[in-house]
Amino acid sequence: MRADKNRTVYLKDYQPTDFLIETVDLVFDLGETMTTVGSQIRMRRRPGADPSAPLIFDGDGLALSGLALDGKPLLPERYDSDADRLTIRDLPEDGAFTLTVKTRINPSANSQLLGLYRTNGVYSTQCEAEGFRRITYFYDRPDVLAVYTVTIIADEKTCPLLLSNGNLVEEHKLDDGRHMARWHDPFPKPSYLFALVAGDLAMIEDRFTTMSGRAVTLRIYVEHGKAGRAGYAMDSLKRAMKWDEERFGREYDLDIFMIVAVSDFNMGAMENKGLNIFNDRLILADPETATDDDYARIEAVVAHEYFHNWTGNRITCRDWFQLSLKEGLTVYREHEFSADERSRPVVRVEEVKFLRAHQFPEDGGPLAHPVRPAEYLEIDNFYTTTVYEKGSEVSRMIATLLGPDGFRKGLDLFFERHDGGAVTIEDYLKCFEDATGHDLAHFSLWYHQAGTPVISVASFYDEAKGELKLTLGQKTPPTPGERVKKPLHIPLRVGLIGPNGDDMEPSAISGGAHREDVLELTQDEQTFVFEGIGARPAISVNRDFSAPVRVRFDQSREDRLRIAGAETDLVARWDTVNALALEALVRATEEIRAGRTVRPDAGLSAVLVATAEDETLEPAFRALALTLPSELDIGREIGDNVDPDAIHTARKAVFEAIAEAGRETFIRLTADMGTRSAFSPDAESAGRRALANAALALASAAEKAPERASRAYQAADNMTDMLAAMRVLAHQFSGSGEAENALADFRRRFAREPLVLDKWFATLATVPGAQTLERVASLMGDDAFDETNPNRVRALIGAFASSNPTGFNRPDGAGYAFFADFILTSDKRNATLTARLMTAMRSFEALEPGRRALARKAIERIAGHDDLSRNLRDIVDRMLKG
């Protein structure tokens, strides 16, 4: 299963290892440029394995400094080693033996931020997916579970803190100014969950009592001077622990749970057993430096990584093809937690927006792959929205089909049956089948087939019979390597809204399996018949976004307006309003490209203004409704021959028409919804700020002047309001004195706050227009820009390439050329980060011919280099082939 360079790994080739590992004892003697790693591995040959099979361990850039079997050095003729592999021959056929391996590594030179690395004076690790092999030779794969004991030795002055997985069992001073700590994790785990942190950090501490009465120590470690910003993360952790006990019966199992926040980290966070390591942007928050979105994200990610203790750690995946088994399921659990802690419909709308903006394009482009892929060249490139978000939607659909009680029974059986194991998607589904009696064989196709299904809807109402016929069809477009698609098992929630706006309940439904309001579409086409319908209803399809599909329904505008004003399912209500807006924006783009003036859509403006004024709706929902589809959303809806400049002009015209239609409403909401008391990050307060800031953007557009936003910036007493006002100034009034003054003030005020400066860089990188390229290029010379820091690179280069359609997609191709230059340089420093940045160009084929040709030329220039990392090579080759 080892992913050698330029060799594709296939699911069908899975084989268990020839040897079983029981325990691993690691000793780290930490040095900035030379760290020695000793591992004592207690192991035995697997029963039934070839008695002559050699032991083959993975490595990556390692230097072997010692090798012994049962305490005796191995002769050179017994083994072969190079930087990437260790092969040992003539090992015992029966019985346990101990292998001792010693390696040397340089943590300070590790710019890839995989394995053990040292930045800002702190040693840290990132081992998922294949980083442990950069520390020592080992079976670096998820199906090899062992009990780990870790001893860390380091200079006490520079590294007073020595942390690893499990429980601390010993610590003491040594004679030479150094000290040691020994940690033991009693739960078997794969190597990707190993973690080590050493350095000088501040700490906050709390306690949690589990449902069985066990006391657990909770600690969060951060840079000195920032401990005061870790309180919300700690509060989120305690709420997540309690929620997981109450919702899923999952109790924490160690004596201590630790989180360490570091500033140089490729990922968002990592769920290492008992020692989570986080990007500090997902831990640190206070009103002056973090937005409401930051608080919500911290809450969600802290919960996500904690939930992995059961879905990922206690039960892990057999191989990396099963990655969604831990990630998709845990994202679903995270989403449910956020929905219970905040507003369920608002959280669900945000999930749908993210899915459509990121996963749907992935499913429709050259990088499309199933939730469980059948092959990969580089596994790091499959930490995708398909594996995570679509994987979550698959678990959500299981819950929809089985109901909450059935889902809980299946998950309880999963925990009982597979605790301590490394399992597959089939194992997961079998638990739901055995617990409920449902056959999920057809449903399992969601894991194996790529692409986003398109649902067609047609209806016929027979007034004389009081009968509604609803014909549903499904078709999944071709994806790379898979032209022919099979029909899926799709649960669709459907609502019928009567002329008075009330839900209509049929007396009977026929035509296919159904449960309450959920219709089960299992064929290419099915007709469901609803009886006892006294008047022609407006039909709401895919309520609560019950399936990750696109719906195509040639529905009358009258019916859609009824849904937009009366639908009780707020997700479907938002979706209808959003669809009306998207339709108007596409139409406006067509008018711009035809050289015509955009005609205001009075009906759309009326719906949006009425929604903004509707005080029966929570402010956060009203803010979401007022947020027009982005320029990228419009481009995806158009699909091909996309002109980013025309889209920008059209969206601006529609936005200004809505602003003018609701001028007085938006001016009033800007004042009424503003902060009235001390800042609180709770959902209700955040919703009020969201509505006030959405109204600020519209009121400023109506007035065609920056003064209101400038006053809001100056008056802001929290980062949410300050950043919102600065973005209005920078994006709607670019180049104005007010905009430049705010940007300069922000840069000066937060010069020593890296996470806040990331927001400044991202704001500048996403200013619309061709001129932004020159500013982005100049910002690379800013004293605060650090090309080795993933957060800073994502804030400037990533934001420009992925979130600035007009600036990046300049007609002259200069944006692509600039990006290609950066990618080629960055790839040598950090291949994981670079490959993810590169995905910003995955939809280049949808551009109009001129831009498309220039984008392809830039990608081909990158592909023409022979020394690309495997990560980047995989992405660009699939883009060009797709």
C-alpha positions in Angstrom: 0.0 0.0 0.0 3.0 2.3 0.1 2.5 5.3 -2.1 5.8 5.4 -4.0 6.6 8.3 -6.2 4.8 8.2 -9.5 3.0 5.0 -8.6 -0.8 5.0 -8.3 -2.3 3.3 -5.3 -5.4 1.2 -5.8 -8.1 0.2 -3.3 -8.3 -3.2 -5.0 -4.7 -3.9 -4.1 -5.1 -3.6 -0.3 -3.2 -6.3 1.6 -2.6 -6.4 5.4 0.9 -6.1 6.6 3.1 -9.2 7.0 3.9 -8.2 10.6 1.8 -7.1 13.5 3.1 -4.4 15.9 2.1 -4.6 19.5 4.0 -1.7 21.2 6.1 1.2 20.2 8.6 2.9 22.6 9.9 6.2 21.2 12.7 8.3 22.6 13.3 11.8 21.2 16.5 13.7 22.1 15.5 17.1 20.7 18.0 19.4 19.0 17.3 22.3 16.7 19.2 21.0 13.8 19.8 17.4 14.8 17.3 15.4 16.7 17.8 11.7 17.3 14.9 9.4 17.4 15.0 5.9 18.8 12.2 3.4 18.4 11.8 0.0 20.1 9.1 -1.9 18.3 7.6 -5.1 19.8 6.2 -7.1 16.9 5.6 -10.5 15.4 4.9 -12.1 12.1 1.2 -12.1 11.2 -0.3 -15.6 11.4 -0.6 -17.0 7.9 1.9 -14.6 6.4 4.7 -15.8 4.1 7.5 -17.0 6.5 10.1 -15.6 4.2 8.6 -12.2 3.6 10.9 -9.3 4.5 9.8 -6.4 6.7 9.4 -3.3 4.6 9.1 0.0 6.5 8.3 3.4 5.0 10.6 6.4 5.3 10.8 9.9 3.8 14.1 11.7 3.8 15.5 9.7 6.7 19.1 8.9 7.8 19.4 5.6 9.6 21.9 5.7 12.5 21.3 2.3 14.2 19.4 -1.0 13.8 19.2 -3.9 16.2 17.1 -7.1 16.6 16.4 -8.2 20.2 19.3 -5.9 21.4 21.9 -7.2 18.9 23.1 -5.0 16.0 22.0 -6.3 12.6 24.7 -7.1 10.1 24.5 -5.0 6.8 23.7 -8.1 4.7 20.4 -8.5 6.6 18.9 -5.1 5.6 18.8 -2.4 2.9 18.1 1.2 3.7 17.8 4.5 1.9 16.1 7.8 2.6 12.6 6.4 1.8 12.6 2.7 2.8 14.0 0.2 5.2 13.9 -3.5 4.2 14.9 -6.2 6.7 15.3 -9.9 5.8 15.4 -13.2 7.7 13.2 -12.2 10.6 11.8 -14.8 13.0 8.9 -16.9 11.7 7.3 -17.4 15.1 7.1 -15.5 18.3 7.5 -11.8 19.3 10.7 -9.9 18.7 11.9 -6.4 19.4 13.3 -4.2 16.6 15.3 -1.1 17.5 15.6 1.7 14.9 17.5 4.9 15.3 17.3 7.9 12.9 18.5 11.5 12.7 16.4 14.4 11.5 16.7 18.2 11.3 13.4 19.8 12.6 14.5 23.3 11.7 15.0 22.5 8.0 11.6 20.9 7.7 9.7 23.6 5.7 7.1 21.1 4.5 5.6 21.2 8.0 5.1 17.4 7.9 6.6 15.0 10.5 8.6 16.8 13.3 9.4 20.4 12.6 10.5 23.5 14.6 9.2 27.0 14.0 9.1 30.0 16.3 11.0 28.1 18.9 8.5 25.3 19.2 8.8 21.7 18.1 5.6 20.3 16.7 4.4 17.4 14.6 1.9 16.8 11.8 1.7 13.1 10.9 -1.5 12.7 8.9 -1.5 11.3 6.4 2.1 10.1 5.8 4.2 12.4 8.1 5.3 9.8 10.6 7.7 8.3 8.0 9.6 11.6 8.1 10.4 10.8 11.8 11.4 7.2 11.8 11.0 4.1 9.6 7.7 2.5 10.2 4.5 0.9 8.8 3.1 4.4 8.2 -0.5 3.3 7.4 -3.8 3.6 9.3 -4.5 -0.1 9.8 -1.4 -0.7 12.0 -2.5 0.0 15.6 -0.1 -0.1 18.5 0.3 1.1 22.1 2.8 4.0 22.3 5.1 5.1 25.1 7.0 8.3 24.3 10.0 9.8 26.1 11.1 13.3 25.3 14.5 14.8 26.3 15.2 18.5 25.7 16.8 21.6 27.1 14.7 22.7 30.0 15.3 26.5 29.4 14.1 26.5 25.8 11.6 23.7 26.1 10.1 23.6 29.6 7.0 22.0 28.1 7.2 18.4 26.8 4.0 16.9 25.6 2.8 13.8 23.8 -0.2 11.5 23.5 -1.9 9.9 26.5 -1.2 10.3 30.2 2.0 11.7 31.7 3.7 8.9 33.7 7.1 10.3 34.5 9.1 13.5 34.4 12.4 14.7 36.0 15.4 16.8 35.6 18.7 15.5 34.1 22.2 16.6 35.0 23.1 18.6 32.0 20.4 21.3 32.1 18.0 19.1 30.3 14.9 17.3 31.4 12.7 14.5 30.3 9.0 13.5 30.3 7.4 10.1 29.5 3.9 9.8 28.2 1.9 6.6 27.8 -1.2 6.1 25.6 -3.1 2.9 26.6 -5.3 3.0 23.5 -3.8 1.4 20.4 -3.5 3.9 17.6 -2.1 4.3 14.1 1.1 6.3 13.5 -0.8 9.2 11.9 -2.2 10.0 15.4 1.2 10.4 17.0 1.9 13.9 18.3 4.8 15.7 20.1 5.1 19.3 21.2 8.0 20.9 23.0 8.7 24.5 23.7 7.8 27.4 25.9 4.1 28.2 25.9 1.5 29.7 28.1 -1.5 27.6 29.4 -5.0 27.8 30.6 -6.5 24.9 32.5 -10.0 23.7 33.4 -11.8 20.6 34.5 -14.6 18.4 33.1 -16.5 15.7 34.9 -17.7 12.9 32.6 -21.1 11.3 32.8 -19.6 8.4 34.7 -18.0 10.8 37.3 -14.4 10.8 36.0 -12.5 14.0 36.4 -10.6 15.1 33.2 -8.0 17.9 33.1 -8.4 20.2 30.2 -5.4 22.4 29.0 -4.9 24.7 26.1 -1.4 25.9 25.3 -0.8 29.1 23.3 2.0 31.6 22.8 2.9 33.8 25.8 0.7 36.9 26.0 -2.3 35.2 24.2 -3.7 33.0 27.0 -6.6 35.4 27.5 -7.8 34.7 24.0 -8.2 30.9 24.5 -11.2 31.1 26.8 -13.8 30.7 24.1 -12.0 27.6 22.8 -12.1 26.1 26.3 -15.7 26.9 26.7 -16.4 25.3 23.3 -14.5 22.2 24.3 -16.5 21.7 27.4 -19.8 22.2 25.6 -18.7 19.7 22.9 -17.8 17.1 25.5 -21.1 17.4 27.2 -23.0 17.4 23.9 -21.3 14.2 22.7 -22.3 12.4 25.9 -25.9 13.5 25.7 -26.4 13.1 21.9 -24.3 10.0 21.2 -23.4 8.6 24.6 -19.6 9.1 23.9 -17.5 9.7 27.0 -13.8 10.9 27.0 -11.4 8.1 28.0 -8.0 9.7 29.2 -7.1 11.7 32.3 -6.2 14.7 30.3 -7.2 16.4 27.1 -4.8 19.0 25.6 -4.8 21.4 22.7 -1.8 23.3 21.4 -2.1 26.3 19.1 0.8 26.9 16.7 1.1 29.6 14.0 2.8 27.5 11.3 0.4 24.7 10.4 -0.7 23.3 7.0 -4.1 22.2 8.3 -6.8 23.7 10.3 -6.3 21.2 13.2 -5.3 17.7 13.9 -7.1 15.2 16.2 -4.0 13.4 17.7 -5.2 11.2 20.6 -5.3 13.4 23.7 -3.1 16.1 22.2 -4.8 18.1 19.5 -2.6 20.5 17.5 -4.4 23.5 16.0 -3.7 26.3 13.7 -3.8 29.2 16.2 -6.5 31.0 14.1 -8.9 28.3 15.2 -8.2 28.9 19.0 -7.5 32.5 19.6 -10.4 35.0 19.9 -11.4 38.1 21.6 -13.8 40.9 20.5 -10.9 43.2 19.3 -9.2 40.6 17.1 -11.8 38.0 16.1 -15.0 38.2 14.1 -18.3 36.4 14.7 -17.3 34.0 11.9 -14.0 33.3 13.8 -15.9 32.5 17.0 -18.3 30.2 15.2 -15.4 28.5 13.4 -13.5 28.0 16.6 -16.5 26.4 18.2 -17.1 24.1 15.3 -13.5 23.0 14.8 -12.7 22.4 18.5 -15.8 20.2 18.6 -14.9 18.5 15.3 -11.4 17.5 16.6 -12.8 16.4 19.9 -15.5 14.3 18.3 -12.7 12.5 16.4 -11.8 10.8 19.7 -14.4 8.2 18.8 -15.0 8.7 15.1 -11.4 8.5 13.9 -9.3 7.6 16.9 -11.0 4.8 18.9 -12.3 3.6 15.5 -10.1 4.5 12.6 -10.0 3.7 8.9 -8.5 0.6 7.5 -6.8 2.5 4.6 -6.8 6.0 3.3 -9.5 5.2 0.8 -11.9 5.0 3.8 -10.9 8.6 4.8 -14.5 9.8 4.7 -15.4 7.2 7.3 -13.8 9.3 9.9 -13.9 12.8 8.3 -17.4 12.8 6.7 -19.0 11.2 9.8 -17.2 13.7 12.1 -18.2 16.7 10.0 -21.8 15.5 10.3 -21.4 15.3 14.1 -19.8 18.8 14.1 -22.7 20.2 12.0 -25.3 18.7 14.4 -23.4 20.2 17.3 -23.3 23.7 15.7 -27.0 23.4 14.8 -27.9 22.6 18.5 -25.6 25.3 19.8 -26.8 28.0 17.4 -29.7 28.3 14.9 -30.4 25.1 13.1 -31.8 26.7 9.9 -29.0 29.3 9.7 -26.3 26.7 10.3 -27.8 24.5 7.6 -28.0 27.4 5.1 -24.3 28.1 5.7 -23.5 24.5 5.1 -25.4 24.5 1.8 -23.7 27.7 0.7 -20.3 26.1 1.4 -21.2 22.8 -0.3 -22.4 24.6 -3.5 -19.4 27.0 -3.5 -16.7 24.3 -3.0 -17.9 20.7 -3.3 -20.3 21.1 -6.3 -17.5 22.6 -8.5 -15.1 19.9 -7.4 -17.7 17.3 -8.4 -18.2 19.0 -11.7 -14.6 19.5 -12.7 -11.4 17.7 -13.5 -10.6 16.9 -9.9 -13.9 15.1 -9.3 -13.7 11.8 -7.4 -16.1 9.6 -5.3 -16.5 10.0 -1.6 -14.4 6.8 -1.4 -12.0 7.0 -4.3 -10.7 3.8 -5.9 -7.2 5.1 -6.6 -4.8 7.9 -5.7 -1.4 9.1 -6.5 -1.0 11.5 -3.5 -3.3 11.0 -0.6 -2.8 14.5 0.7 -4.7 15.7 -2.4 -7.8 13.8 -1.2 -8.5 15.9 1.9 -11.2 17.5 -0.1 -14.7 18.9 0.3 -16.0 15.7 -1.4 -14.5 13.5 1.4 -15.5 15.9 4.2 -18.6 17.8 3.2 -20.2 15.4 0.8 -19.2 12.6 3.1 -21.1 14.4 5.8 -24.1 14.7 3.6 -24.1 11.0 3.0 -24.3 10.3 6.8 -27.0 13.0 7.0 -29.0 11.1 4.3 -28.7 7.9 6.3 -30.2 9.7 9.3 -33.0 11.1 7.0 -33.8 7.6 5.7 -33.6 5.8 9.1 -34.9 8.6 11.3 -33.1 9.9 14.4 -33.7 6.7 16.5 -32.6 4.4 13.7 -29.5 6.4 13.1 -28.6 6.4 16.8 -29.1 2.6 17.0 -26.8 2.0 14.0 -24.1 4.3 15.3 -24.3 2.7 18.8 -23.7 -0.6 17.2 -20.8 0.8 15.2 -19.1 2.0 18.4 -19.8 -1.3 20.1 -18.7 -3.6 17.3 -15.7 -1.7 16.0 -14.1 0.0 19.0 -10.3 -0.4 18.7 -10.5 -1.4 15.1 -9.6 -0.1 11.6 -12.6 -0.4 9.4 -14.2 0.2 6.0 -17.3 2.0 4.6 -18.9 -1.4 4.3 -18.4 -2.1 8.0 -20.1 1.3 8.8 -23.1 0.7 6.6 -23.5 -2.9 7.8 -24.1 -1.6 11.4 -27.1 0.5 10.2 -28.5 -2.5 8.3 -28.1 -4.8 11.2 -29.5 -2.3 13.7 -32.6 -1.3 11.7 -33.2 -4.0 9.1 -32.9 -1.5 6.2 -31.1 -2.6 3.0 -28.5 0.1 2.2 -26.9 -1.8 -0.8 -28.3 0.7 -3.3 -27.7 3.7 -1.1 -24.0 2.7 -0.8 -23.5 3.9 -4.4 -23.2 7.5 -2.9 -19.7 6.4 -1.7 -18.6 5.0 -5.0 -20.0 7.3 -7.7 -18.7 10.8 -8.3 -20.7 13.8 -9.5 -23.7 15.9 -8.4 -27.1 14.4 -9.4 -29.5 16.7 -11.2 -33.1 16.2 -10.2 -35.8 17.1 -12.7 -39.3 17.9 -11.4 -42.6 18.0 -13.3 -46.1 18.3 -11.7 -49.7 17.9 -12.7 -52.6 18.8 -10.5 -56.1 17.3 -11.1 -58.6 19.5 -9.4 -61.5 17.2 -9.9 -59.7 14.3 -8.2 -57.9 16.4 -5.6 -54.7 14.7 -6.8 -51.2 15.9 -7.5 -48.8 13.9 -9.6 -45.1 14.7 -9.0 -42.6 13.2 -11.5 -39.0 13.1 -10.3 -36.1 12.2 -12.5 -32.4 12.0 -11.8 -29.3 12.2 -13.9 -25.7 12.5 -12.8 -23.4 14.1 -15.4 -20.2 12.3 -16.5 -17.0 12.8 -14.5 -13.4 12.0 -15.4 -13.1 8.2 -15.8 -16.8 7.6 -15.3 -19.0 8.4 -18.2 -22.0 6.2 -17.4 -23.8 6.8 -14.1 -26.3 4.6 -12.2 -29.4 6.0 -10.5 -28.8 6.7 -6.8 -31.0 6.2 -3.8 -32.0 9.8 -3.0 -34.1 11.0 0.0 -36.0 14.2 -1.0 -38.1 16.1 1.5 -41.1 17.6 -0.2 -43.6 20.2 1.0 -46.9 21.3 -0.4 -47.9 24.9 0.3 -51.5 25.9 -0.2 -52.9 29.2 -1.6 -53.2 30.6 2.0 -49.5 29.8 2.7 -50.2 26.8 5.0 -48.7 23.4 4.6 -51.0 20.9 2.9 -51.1 17.3 4.2 -52.0 14.6 1.7 -54.3 11.8 2.7 -52.1 9.2 0.9 -48.9 9.0 -1.1 -48.1 6.3 -3.7 -45.5 5.7 -6.3 -42.5 4.8 -4.2 -41.1 4.4 -0.7 -41.6 7.3 1.6 -41.5 8.3 5.2 -43.5 11.3 6.4 -42.4 14.1 4.0 -39.4 12.1 2.6 -39.8 10.6 -0.9 -37.2 8.0 -1.8 -36.1 8.4 -5.5 -34.4 5.2 -6.5 -35.0 5.0 -10.3 -34.2 7.2 -13.3 -37.7 8.5 -13.1 -40.6 8.0 -10.7 -44.1 9.5 -10.3 -45.5 10.0 -6.9 -49.2 10.6 -6.4 -50.5 12.7 -3.6 -54.2 12.3 -2.7 -56.5 14.6 -0.8 -55.1 17.8 -2.1 -57.9 20.4 -2.2 -56.2 23.1 -4.2 -53.1 23.4 -6.5 -50.1 23.8 -4.2 -46.8 25.4 -4.6 -44.3 22.6 -4.4 -41.1 22.9 -2.3 -38.6 20.2 -3.3 -35.5 19.2 -1.3 -36.5 20.9 2.0 -33.7 21.2 4.5 -31.4 20.4 1.5 -32.2 16.7 2.3 -29.9 15.5 -0.5 -26.8 17.1 -2.1 -28.3 17.6 -5.5 -29.2 20.3 -8.0 -33.0 20.7 -8.6 -34.3 21.7 -12.0 -38.0 22.7 -11.8 -39.7 24.9 -14.3 -41.9 26.5 -11.6 -44.0 29.5 -12.1 -42.7 32.8 -10.6 -46.0 33.0 -8.6 -45.3 29.7 -6.9 -41.7 30.6 -6.1 -42.8 33.9 -4.6 -45.3 32.0 -2.5 -42.5 29.7 -1.2 -40.2 32.7 -0.6 -42.9 34.3 1.5 -44.6 31.5 3.3 -42.4 28.4 3.4 -42.0 27.1 7.0 -38.8 25.2 6.2 -36.4 28.2 6.3 -33.7 26.4 4.4 -36.0 25.9 1.5 -37.3 29.5 1.9 -33.7 30.8 1.7 -33.0 28.5 -1.3 -36.0 29.9 -3.2 -35.0 33.5 -2.5 -31.4 32.7 -3.5 -32.6 31.0 -6.7 -34.7 34.1 -7.6 -31.6 36.3 -7.1 -29.4 34.0 -9.1 -31.8 34.0 -12.0 -31.9 37.8 -12.0 -28.1 37.9 -11.8 -27.6 35.5 -14.8 -30.1 37.5 -16.8 -28.3 40.7 -15.9 -25.0 39.2 -17.1 -26.6 38.3 -20.4 -27.8 41.9 -20.8 -24.3 43.3 -20.0 -22.7 41.0 -22.6 -25.2 42.0 -25.1 -24.4 45.6 -24.6 -27.8 46.4 -22.9 -28.6 48.2 -19.7 -29.6 46.0 -16.8 -33.3 46.3 -16.0 -34.1 46.1 -12.3 -36.0 43.1 -11.1 -38.7 44.8 -9.0 -40.1 41.5 -7.8 -36.7 40.4 -6.4 -36.1 43.7 -4.7 -39.6 43.5 -3.1 -38.9 40.0 -1.8 -35.6 40.9 -0.3 -36.8 44.1 1.3 -39.8 42.3 2.7 -37.5 39.6 4.1 -35.2 42.2 5.6 -38.2 43.9 7.3 -39.8 40.6 8.6 -39.2 40.6 12.3 -40.6 37.1 12.7 -37.4 35.9 11.1 -34.2 35.9 13.1 -31.7 38.5 12.1 -29.0 36.0 11.0 -31.5 34.5 8.5 -32.4 37.9 7.1 -28.7 38.7 6.7 -28.2 35.5 4.7 -31.2 36.3 2.5 -29.7 39.8 1.7 -26.4 38.3 0.7 -26.6 38.0 -3.0 -24.9 35.0 -4.7 -21.2 35.7 -5.3 -19.6 36.4 -8.6 -18.2 32.8 -8.5 -21.7 31.5 -7.8 -23.0 33.3 -10.9 -20.2 31.9 -13.0 -20.9 28.4 -11.8 -24.6 28.8 -12.7 -23.7 30.1 -16.2 -21.5 27.1 -16.6 -19.4 27.9 -19.6 -18.1 30.8 -21.7 -17.8 32.7 -18.4 -16.8 36.4 -18.6 -15.9 37.5 -15.0 -15.9 41.2 -15.9 -19.5 41.0 -17.2 -20.6 39.1 -14.1 -19.0 41.8 -11.9 -20.7 44.6 -13.7 -24.1 42.8 -13.7 -23.9 41.9 -10.0 -23.0 45.5 -9.1 -26.0 46.8 -11.0 -28.4 44.3 -9.4 -27.0 45.1 -5.9 -27.4 48.8 -6.4 -31.0 48.4 -7.7 -31.9 46.4 -4.5 -30.1 49.0 -2.4 -32.1 51.8 -3.9 -35.4 49.9 -3.6 -34.9 49.4 0.1 -32.8 52.5 1.0 -34.8 53.5 4.0 -35.1 50.0 5.3 -31.4 49.4 5.1 -30.5 52.7 6.7 -32.8 51.9 9.6 -31.5 48.4 10.0 -27.9 49.7 10.1 -28.8 51.6 13.2 -31.4 49.3 14.8 -29.3 46.2 14.6 -26.0 47.7 15.7 -24.2 46.7 18.9 -26.1 48.1 21.9 -24.2 46.5 24.8 -21.0 44.8 25.6 -19.8 42.4 22.9 -21.0 38.8 23.2 -20.2 36.1 20.7 -23.6 34.3 21.1 -25.6 33.4 18.0 -28.3 36.0 18.6 -25.9 38.9 19.0 -23.9 37.7 16.0 -27.0 37.6 14.0 -27.9 41.2 14.8 -24.4 42.3 13.7 -24.6 40.3 10.5 -27.9 42.0 9.6 -26.5 45.4 10.5 -23.5 44.9 8.3 -25.4 43.5 5.4 -27.6 46.6 5.6 -24.5 48.8 5.8 -23.3 47.6 2.5 -26.7 48.1 0.9 -27.2 51.5 2.5 -23.8 52.7 1.3 -24.5 51.5 -2.2 -27.9 53.4 -2.2 -26.1 56.6 -1.1 -23.3 56.0 -3.6 -20.9 57.4 -1.0 -18.4 56.0 1.5 -19.2 58.3 4.5 -21.6 56.0 6.3 -19.1 53.1 6.1 -16.3 55.4 7.2 -18.2 56.4 10.3 -19.1 52.8 11.0 -15.4 51.9 10.8 -14.4 54.7 13.2 -17.2 53.8 15.7 -16.6 50.1 15.7 -15.7 48.6 19.0 -15.3 45.0 17.8 -13.5 43.3 14.9 -16.7 42.0 13.3 -18.1 45.6 12.7 -14.6 47.1 11.9 -13.8 44.5 9.3 -17.2 44.7 7.7 -17.0 48.5 7.4 -13.4 48.3 6.0 -14.5 45.7 3.4 -17.4 48.0 2.3 -14.9 50.8 1.9 -12.2 48.8 0.1 -14.5 46.8 -2.2 -17.3 49.3 -3.0 -15.3 52.5 -2.8 -11.8 51.3 -3.8 -9.3 54.2 -4.1 -11.4 56.7 -2.1 -9.7 58.6 0.6 -11.9 57.0 3.2 -11.0 53.5 2.0 -7.2 54.2 1.9 -7.4 55.8 5.4 -9.2 52.9 6.9 -6.8 50.4 5.3 -3.8 52.3 6.6 -5.3 52.7 10.0 -6.0 49.0 10.2 -2.5 48.0 9.1 -1.0 50.3 11.7 -3.3 49.4 14.6 -2.8 45.6 14.2 0.8 45.5 13.1 1.7 43.1 15.8 -1.4 40.8 15.4 -0.6 38.2 12.7 -4.1 36.7 12.6 -5.7 40.2 12.2 -3.2 41.1 9.5 -4.3 38.1 7.6 -7.7 39.7 7.3 -6.1 42.9 6.0 -4.1 41.0 3.4 -7.2 39.1 2.3 -9.3 42.3 2.1 -6.7 43.9 -0.3 -6.3 40.7 -2.3 -10.0 40.6 -3.1 -10.6 44.2 -4.2 -12.3 43.8 -7.6 -10.6 44.8 -10.7 -7.5 44.3 -12.8 -5.4 46.8 -10.8 -5.4 44.4 -7.7 -2.7 42.2 -9.3 -0.1 45.0 -9.0 -1.1 45.6 -5.4 -0.9 41.9 -4.5 2.6 41.7 -6.1 3.7 44.7 -4.1 2.3 43.3 -0.8 4.6 40.3 -1.2 7.3 42.8 -0.3 5.5 44.0 2.8 7.5 43.4 6.0 4.5 41.4 7.3 4.4 39.0 4.4 6.0 35.7 5.2 6.0 33.2 2.4 6.8 30.3 4.8 3.6 30.9 6.9 0.6 29.0 5.4 -1.9 31.4 7.0 -0.3 34.4 5.4 0.1 32.8 2.0 -3.5 31.7 2.0 -4.6 35.2 3.0 -2.8 36.9 0.2 -2.1 34.5 -2.7 -4.9 32.1 -1.9 -7.6 34.8 -1.5 -6.5 36.5 -4.7 -6.6 33.3 -6.8 -9.7 31.8 -5.4 -11.9 34.8 -4.4 -11.1 37.6 -6.9 -12.6 36.7 -10.2 -11.9 40.0 -12.0 -8.5 40.5 -10.6 -7.2 37.0 -11.0 -8.9 36.4 -14.4 -7.5 39.4 -16.1 -8.1 39.3 -19.9 -4.3 39.6 -20.5 -3.5 36.5 -18.5 -1.2 38.4 -16.1 -2.9 37.0 -13.1 -2.3 33.4 -14.2 1.3 34.1 -15.0 1.9 35.7 -11.6 0.2 32.7 -9.9 2.2 30.2 -11.9 5.5 31.9 -10.9 4.5 31.7 -7.2 3.3 28.1 -7.4 6.7 27.0 -8.9 8.6 28.7 -6.1 6.2 27.6 -3.3 6.2 24.0 -4.3 9.8 23.6 -3.3 9.0 24.9 0.2 5.7 23.4 1.0 4.2 20.9 -1.4 1.0 20.3 0.6 0.1 24.0 0.7 1.0 24.6 -2.9 -1.1 21.8 -4.3 -4.1 23.1 -2.4 -3.5 26.6 -3.7 -3.4 25.2 -7.2 -7.0 24.0 -7.0 -8.1 27.6 -7.5 -7.7 27.0 -11.2 -9.7 23.8 -11.3 -12.6 25.4 -13.2 -10.6 27.2 -15.9 -12.3 25.3 -18.7 -15.5 27.2 -17.9 -14.0 30.5 -18.9 -14.6 32.3 -22.2 -12.1 31.2 -24.9 -9.5 33.9 -24.5 -9.1 33.5 -20.8 -9.3 29.8 -21.0 -6.4 29.6 -23.4 -4.2 31.8 -21.2 -5.1 29.8 -18.1 -4.3 26.6 -19.8 -1.0 28.0 -21.0 -0.1 28.9 -17.3 -1.0 25.4 -16.1 1.0 23.8 -18.9 4.0 25.9 -18.0 3.8 24.5 -14.5 3.3 21.0 -15.7 6.3 21.4 -18.0 8.7 21.4 -15.0 10.2 18.0 -14.3 10.9 18.7 -10.6 7.4 19.2 -9.3 6.4 17.6 -6.1 4.1 14.6 -6.3 1.3 16.6 -4.8 1.5 19.4 -7.4 2.1 17.0 -10.3 -1.0 15.1 -9.4 -3.2 18.2 -9.4 -2.0 19.8 -12.6 -2.0 16.6 -14.6 -5.6 15.9 -13.6 -6.6 19.5 -14.4 -5.1 19.2 -17.9 -6.5 15.7 -18.5 -9.9 16.5 -17.2 
